[in-house]
């Protein structure tokens, strides 16, 4: 069995997520899990704009939660 391991284990991130209508879904500081990932639940069948900040670096991405969309995002990199 294999698993993924994120780089930033148990660290705090500023997470902002809004839907395409501008409704804020998350705007708070979240702590990554011991595996280095941040776990959030988003409403189904929607698109979202996300921004995550940590240590002076930022990543922005568009995500969606439609039937065939991935449920684990591993491509967001802080720059």
URRAVEN-V167951 format. One line per field, one symbol per residue. ss: DSSP state (A for helix, B for strand, O for the rest). burial: 1 if it has 9 or more other ideal C-beta (glycine too) atoms within 8 Angstrom, else 0. Layout:
ss: ???
burial: ???
This chain:
ss: OOOOOOOOOOOBBBBBBBBOOOOBBBBBBBBOOOOOOOOOOOOOOOBBBBBBBBOOBBBBBBBBOOOOOOOOOOOOOOO
burial: 0000010010001111111000001100010110110100010001011111110000101010100000000001010
